[in-house]
Amino acid sequence: MHLNSPAANARGSKTKVPSVAADLSRRTGQTNLVLPERCRLPTHPSSWTWPRKRHDTPRETLELSMPRPLEDRKVAILATDGVERVELELPRGALYGAGAHTELLSLHPGEIQARQFDLVSAGTLPVDRLVADASVDGYDALLLPGGTVNPDKLRIDTTAVAFVREFVATGKSVAAICHGPWMLLAADAVRDHRITSWPSLQNDLRNAGAEWVDDEVVIDGQFTTSRSPADLPAFCRAIIEQFATARVAGAP
């Protein structure tokens, strides 16, 4: 078992966690909320498993048959401690499957602590590069996952905010989900844009000049935003389509 896998980090924990649907129902006030099948998770990280390799088809055949619209694209993922794990790993897996290379940028080296529903530890994720050492010219697109604590820490870090502001200024694609749009707000980038987010951010975004809408995915210019983990299937499809239009980093 990998030392950084959710199962390894959650071993020994007996905390009972509500289902994603139950937690979202509680926080949104919506009843009978049902998640899409692809977005459902076990109730605790200790029961998570890594995908198994397929043995019925040669790997070369699978790779040749899979469309890879993000081949040669490099995506920055900006996150820190408190990131909602599923909002980082599902989009990253979708990007990888489409051929993209990703780098996790953060405020400190080593590993960041991930969360499930903001409440439960969900293991750690290795940091690839400090955001202070990253250049916007080295990436074709930017992904901002959520979790309440994650963007709340990022938005008070001047280096992280400056990176997002500079990235937006390039016109390249930026995607944010759940509380991730807080970083677009901190970078003063939402004015006159249609944006969605976790519902509790709507007043902040409207006060900053955005048009907040309650849709599973909103695409407005360079921005792709979604509301919550329940929207991840649609969000992942949308970012692949939007990131595919990005220019290759370093290309003339």
Order of alpha helices (4+ residues) and beta strands (2+ residues): alpha-alpha-alpha-beta-beta-alpha-beta-beta-beta-beta-beta-alpha-alpha-beta-alpha-beta-alpha-beta-beta-beta-alpha
